[in-house]
Amino acid sequence: MQSSDSLAFWHVLASLIALSQVIYNLPKQTKARSALWLLILISIIPYLANIFAIRMAQSSTPSSFGHSEKHPIEALIRKSKAEFVDLLQKQSKSYSAAVTEYQRRYGVEPPPGFDAWYEFAVASQSPIIDDYDIIFEKISAFWRLSGKDFIAVMNDVKNTPNCDLWSCKFSVDRAKIRCTHPQRAYDRHIGVFFGQLSETMSGSLLDVSFLVNHLDEPRVLVPPQLSQGKKTSGSRQFNLTEMSNMPSWDAITKSCPAQKLDTATKAQSPVETFGLPFVTDRPSYMDLCRHPEYNSMHGLFMSPTSFSLIEGLVPILTTGSPSTMGDILFPSPAYMESDFRYDKAHDVEWHSKRNNVYWAGSTTGGFALDDRWRDYQRQRFVSLAQNLGHQQHYYLKEQTGIIGRVKSSFLNSRLFEVAFTRIIQCQKRFCRDQGAYFRTKSWAAKDEMLRSRLVFDIDGNGISGRYYKLLASKSVPLKQTLFQEWHDDRLIPWVHYVPVSQGMEELPELVFYLTSTKTGQERAREIAEQGREWFSKAFRDVDLQIYTYRLLLELARLQDLDRQAS
């Protein structure tokens, strides 16, 4: 359980000192007094056994799989690098080319103000001009509402009690965005985020209104008949259902084709992974309809802390949502908070970082009402990293030239510096049970993560606000999420970060490879450098503004009073 050989040795030494004190204080005539020294074996034997097991594990796994076959990570990195090069090369180099590409992708003309947006993006040296598919995918359903109906449904939902939405408006006359809420005063930096756009958009954007979700969890579910393009009477209607602390999987996946959920059809892997679930196809991995097993693997689906579901064709901006939901995605204002900002003064060079994976945080992600907290995403991760519950782990081995998956109860916990710092969002009994089950830390410095080479990032109630800090750092982000975000079009897994599956069966092999093999350590350092460099080019404050500017152009067109439904 100790993070290093030296810490484990000091525990053995402390037990030896304690034992010697006991023996020294016993009367000299005590029978078998000297035999008590044998009790030191209680400490020494497990210590030596652990040292031996770790050494054997390190020596038995080769740094490569020979000349003909590579580790799956090598193949995934090679494939993803090609995708990234293709992404950069295909960006439009002129305004006319950008207009043509927009027409090709979406079959319509760009929105009014697109020329000013293009000039702003080019002047800001944005590396991404065309890849904003995630915007159009989320707003495409609203073309079936006229401009008048679009505004009407926004007014209807914002006037509904307990909707917990911020109503924001950009006014050309005032040249600023103002956000209001019927009950709340603290807006979680929403006003600050949109306020920074005011000067950028002044003079190039018509009046536009929009609704912003206050909660961590997503909000909107488009009914199946609407998501399939069918018109219905009363399309402005919506239902608000309070589902906090209730199973939500059936509601969230009701739009999935029945055969997809029944058969759990999986996409064919483009890379041989030898039975370990390395993320080879991110869209498929994120698709809830392809993975019915997710229903008992994530707190949002099992017992969300706050989940006020809106069913209908309602335009609401949210920072992250699963594949089946219809929230319109925008950059999280949390990324602008000081605690989540990267400061290079608190980072350390790669060679000075601890060769392990680090995570510390609270038990957010679901509200524990029963023993099912063991299946929430954060609890499963910490349980694995602390090697609790007699788990079996999987590794890749080459034997007589054949690579295969092997099962082992061994996990080198010294490669995992992982712990909960707060047990929250649970009934008293289940908070107590978690406190007894996990090895917790009383406190962790917010920049302590930057002292490790691998840094883990995982969903909480919603998206993780620390993700950008990790991308900007000199460490490698290991990312596990089921929430889509605005940046998904521009972040390439295995190039800028390392994706981790929801089940995490590949995590022991993944961490071992990146920390304990020469080739893996080189790849980890490359990914850290590539992610850091790309972040400095494509995730600046102005890049978040460029995306949001383009999103608001689309929303302004949708609510044009003269626009007819189509």
N, C-alpha and C positions, 0 to 999 in steps of 0.2 A: 504493500500500500504506500510505501515511501517513494518520493519522487526521485531519489538517487541512491546509489550504493552508500554514500557517506552518511546520509540520514538514517538509513537502515542500520548501518554499523553503529551509530551513536546510540540507537535504541538497545542494541545488544550490549554495548558497553555499559549503559545505564542499568540494565538488568543485572549485569555482573557486579557492579558496585553495590547495588541494593542487596543482592544475595550475600556478598562478602560482609556487609554490615550486620545482617541477620546472624550469620555464622559467628562473627566476632563477638557479638553480644550474648551468645548462648553460653551457659556454664561449661567449663572445659571438661567436666566429667560427663556431659551429655553423651549418651550412646549414639554411635554412628554419626557423630558430628561431622567428620570428614566426608562421609558419604553424601552429605547435602550438596557438596560441590557438583555432583552429577546433575543437579537441577538446572545448571547453566545450559545443558543440552536442549532444554525446552526453548531457549532463544537461539542457540547456535545452529541447531539442525534445520529449522525453517529458513533461517537466514542463508545458510549454505545451499539449501535446496533451491531457493529462489535465484540465487546467483547462478547456479548451474543451469537452471531452466532458461534463464534469460540468455546466457552464453550459447546454449545449444540452439535456441531459436534464432539467434543472430547468425550463427555459423551454418545452419542447415538450409537457410533460404538464400539462393544465389542472387547476385545483383542483376542478372539478366537470365533469359531463358534460352541461351544459345544463339546461334547465328540465324537460324531459320524462323524462329518465332519470338515475338517480343511480348513483354508484359502488356496487358490490355491498356494500361494507362499510356504507354508509349504510342500505341495505335490511335487512341482517342485524341491525344495531343496533336499528333500529325494530321489527323482528319480535321480537327478544329482550327488549326492554323491555316489550312487551305480555305476554310469557310471565312475566316477573318480577312484574309487577303482579298477574297472575292467581294466581301462587303465593301471594303475601302475602294476597290477599283471601279465599282459600278455606280458610285455617287455622281450625280449630274455635275457638269462643269460649267453650265451656263443657265440663264433663266429660262430660255426657250426649251432647253433639254429637261429642266425640272418640270415645266408645264407638261411637256410631252409624256414624261414618266408618270406624273400624277394622273393624266388621262388614261394611260395604259393600265395602271394599277386599279383605278377605282371607277373608270367608265364615265366620269363627269368632269366638268371644268373645275379648276381650283377655286376656292372661295374668294370673295372680294377682299382685297388687302394682301393677297398672296405675294404680289410683287414687292411690297414693302417688307413683308416677312423674309422673303428671299434675300433682299439687300441686307437686312439686319443679320441674318444667319451667316452670309458670306463675310460681311464686315467683322463679325465676331469670330471668324475662322472656325466655324463649326465643321467638324469632319463628317457629319451626317446631314445630308440634304433630303434624301428620298425615303429613308426607312422610318416611316411613322405609321406603319400598318396598324399598330395597336390602337391608334386614335380612331381610324376609320372603322376598324372591326367593332369598336364599342359604340360608335355613334350611328352606324349604318341602319340599325333598327328604327331610329327616330325619323328617317326619311318618310316613313309611312304615316307620320303625323304632319299636318299642315303647320305653318308657322304659328297660326293662332292657337291651334290645339297644343302645340309644344309649350307655349307660354301659359296656357290655361292649366295644363297638368302641373307645371311648376308652382303656380299659384295655389292650386288645390292642395298639393302635398305640403307646402310650407305653412299653410294655414291649418293643417291637421294637428291636433294636440299630441304632444309627446313624440313628434317625429325626430327631434334632436338634430336639426339641420341648420347650418348657417346659410343665410340668404345673402349673396354677394352681387354687386352691380358695378359695372364700369360705365361711367357717364362721360361722354365726349365733352360736355360743358365744364365739368369739374376736373376732367383729366386724371381721375384717380378711381381706385376700386375701394368700395366701402362694404364691409360685411357686418350683418346683424344677426342676433339670435333672440328668440322670444323670452328665454329665461337666463341664459348664460352670459357672463361677462368675459371670462377667460376663453380665448379662442384657439389656444394651443398653437400660436404663431401663424395661424391662417392669414390674419390681416397683414402681418409683416411680410409674409411670402408674396401675397398678391400685390401688396403695396409697392414692392420693388419693381413690378412690371409697369406701373403707371406711366413713368416717363418713356419707357421703351415703346409702349403701344400708342402713346398720345399722337393724334393726328392720322393714325393709320387703321383705326378700328372703330366700328360703329358701336352704339350702345349695346351692351350685352349683359344679361343676367344669368346667374348659375347658382346651383345649390351644392353645398359642401358638407360631407358627412363629418360629424363631430366624433363618432365612436371609432375605436380601433378596428372593430370588425366591419366587414363589408355589409351592404344593405339591400341591393336590388336583385330581384329574380324576375327575369322576363318570362311570362307564361309560355309554355310550349307552342301554342297556336300562334303567338306573336313572333317568337324566335324563328319559326318556320316560314314567316312571311305572310301568314294568313290574316286578312282583315277581319275584325270582329266589331260588332256594335258595342258602343260604349268603350272605345279604346282608351279614353281618358281615365277610366276607372282604375283604381288600385286598392289593394288590401294591405293593411298594416297588422302584422302578427308579432306579438312579444314571445320570443323563444329563448330568453336567457335561462341558463341552467337546464336546458332541455335538449334532447337529441335532435339534431338538425339535418342529418345526412339525407333523409328521405325528401325533405323539402328542397334542399340544395340541388339534388340530382334528379328531380322530377322531370326535367327537360331532356334527360338522357334517353336515347333509344333503348327500349327494353332489352333487345338482344345483345346490346353492347355491355350492359351491366350484368346480364345473366352469364355470358360467356367469358367476360373479362378478356376480350381480345387484346393481345399485345402486339405491338409493332415489331417487325423483324429487326433484330439488332444488326447494325452495319459492322460491328466489331465483335470478335469472339471474346467473351468474358469468362469462359470456363465455369459457368454456373454461379458467378457472383454478380449481383445486380448493379454494376457500375452504370451510371447514367450515360447512356449512349445517344438518346434522342430526347432532348429536354421537353419539346411539346407533348410527346407521348407520355412521358413521366408525369407531367403536370395535369394531364387530362383525367379528371375524376371519373368520367364515364368509362375509361379503360381500366380503372383500378377500384373495384368495389371493396377491396380489402382496406382501403383508406378510411372506411367508415368507423373503424375502431383503432385508428392510429393517430388521430389529431384532435386536440381539445375543441376546436371550432365545431366539429361534427358530433362530438360526444356530449359536451356540456359547456357551451360558450358562456363566458362571464357576462357579456352583454350582447344581445343579438335581437335587434328590432328589424324584422324582415319586411321589406316592402315588395309586394308582388304586383307588377304592372310595368308599363312602358314609361318609366320615370327617370329623367336625367339627373343623376347625382354623382358628384365627383368624390372619389375615394382613393386612398393611397395604395391599396392592394386588395385583390379579390381572387378567389379560385376560378378555375376555367369555366364553370357553369353559370357564373353570375354576371350580371349586366352592368355593374358599376363602371363609370367612366374614370379612367386612371389619370392621376396627376402626381407630380413629385411631392413626396411627404415633407411638410414643413419641419418635421422632426429632424431632418437632415441638416437644418440650419441652426439647431440648438447648440449652445456652446459645449455641452457635455458630449455631443456626438460629432463635434468638429475635430478634424485631424490637426495635430500640432507636431511638426517635425522635431521640435525640441524635446518631446517626450518619447520619441522613437529611438531605436538603437540599430546599429548596422547588423546585417545578416549574420556575420561570423560571431557576433556577440550575443545573439538571441539563443534562448534555450531551445534545444532540439526536441520539441514536443508540441502537442496541440493544447490550446488553452481556451477555457470558457468558464465564466462565473456569472451568475444571474439569479433571478427569482423564478418561482414556479408559476409564472403567467402562462397563458395558453389555454386554460380551461378552468372551470370551477369544480373543485372536488366535493361531490356529494356522497360518494361511495368509494369502494376499492378500485374502481376503474381508473383512478388517477395514475395507476401504474402504466397505463397504455397511452397517456398523453405524450406528445412529442418530446417535450423537455425532460420529463421524468424517464422516458425510455433511453434517451441519450445519456443522462447522468448515470443511470443504472448500468448501462453498458460500459461507460468510461471508468466507473469505479469497480467494475467486475463483480456486481452484486447478483445474488440469486442463482448462483451455479449455472451461469449461461454457457452455451456452447458457441464457439466462434469458428469462422471459416478463413482459411488461408489458401494460397496457391502454391503448389509444390511441383517441381520437375523431378520425375523419377523414371529412370531408364529412357530418357528422351521424351516422355509423355507428360504433359502438363495437366494437372487435375486439381479439383477442390478437395481439401482435407478438413476434417472437423477436429477441434481441439478445445479443451477447457482453459488453455493457457492464454493469458492476455498480459502483456507487459504494461502494467499500469503506470510505469514511469514515463511512458510516452503520452500520458493523458493527465493534464493538470486541470481537472474539471470538478466543479462543486456548486451547490446552491448556496447563495448568501442570504436569501429570505424565503421562508415558507409562507405563502399568502394564497388568497383566492381559494379558500377551502373552509368547510365546517370544522369546528374545533377538534373533533375527534380525528378527522383525516389530516388536519394540519399536524397533530401530534404523531400520528402514524408515519407521516413523511419525515418528520424530524428525527424519529427513531431509526428509520430505514436508511436514510442517506447520511454520508459524512459531509456535514455542512461547514462553511466558513463564516465567521462572524462579520467579515468585511473584506472588500477587495477594491483596490485603487482602480479608477476608471481607465487608466492607461497601462495597467499591469499586463494586459493582453499583448501589448506591443513588444514585450520582452520574449515572446515565443515565436518560433518560425511559422507554426500553423495556428490559425485563429479560427474558431468555430463560430458560425452565425446560424441562428435557428429561429423559427417563428415564435412569437409570443401570442398575445391576443390578436394581433395583426402582424404587420410587417415589423422587421427589426430595424430600429433607428440607427444602430451602430454599423450597419453594412458599409456605408460610404467611408467611414473612418478606417475600416479594415482594408478596403480597396485602395485607399490613398497611402496606406502604410507600406513598410518594407517587409511585411509578413504575407503569407498566403491565406486568403479567406477560403474556408471550407463551408459551403453554403447549402443548408437544407431548408427548402421552403415549398409550400403549395400555393403561395400567393403570387399572382402575376403583378408586375409593376410596370411603370411607364418605360423603364429602361431596358426591358427584355429584348427589344430589337437590336440593341447596340452592345450588349454584354455577351461575350462568347464563352461558354463553359470550356474548361480545360486550357483556355488561353489566358483569361483574366481572373479566373477563380476556379475552384475545384467543386463540382456539384456532388452532393451526397443524397442517396436515395432515402425515401421515407422510412423504409424498414431498417436501413443502416447495416445490413448484413455484410456489406463490403468494407465497412469502416475499419475494422482491425487490420485487414490486409492493406488498405489504402494508407493508413497512418504509418504502418510498418515500412511500406515501400518508400514513402516520401521522407522518412526520418532515418532509416537504418540501412539503406542501400546507397551505394555511390551514385548510381544513375538516378535513383529517385530523388536524392538530395539536390542534384543538378537541375532536375525538372522542377522541383519545388521553387528553387531560387529563380528560375526563368519565369515561372508563372507570377511570382511576386513582383518581379521587375516589369513584366508586361502589363499586369493589372495596374500598377502604380503609374506607369507612363501613359496608359490609355485614360486613366482617371483624370490626369492633368490636362488632357485634350478634349475629352468628351463629357466630363461631369463637373465642369466649372459652374459657378453660380449662373453665368450667362447661358450655359447649355440648358439648364433647367428652365430659364426664362424663354429660350428659343422654343422649347417643346410646348410650354404653357401658352405662349403667344399663338402658336399654330393651332393648338386646341381651341382657344377662344375664338379664333377666326371661324372654325368649323361650327362652334356653338352659335356664333352671331348669325351665320347663314341659316341655321336650322330655325331660328326664331324670327326670321324675316316675316313680317305680317303678310307680305304679298306672295310668299312661297306656298305652293299647293302640295298636298300629300302625293307621294309617288311610290 
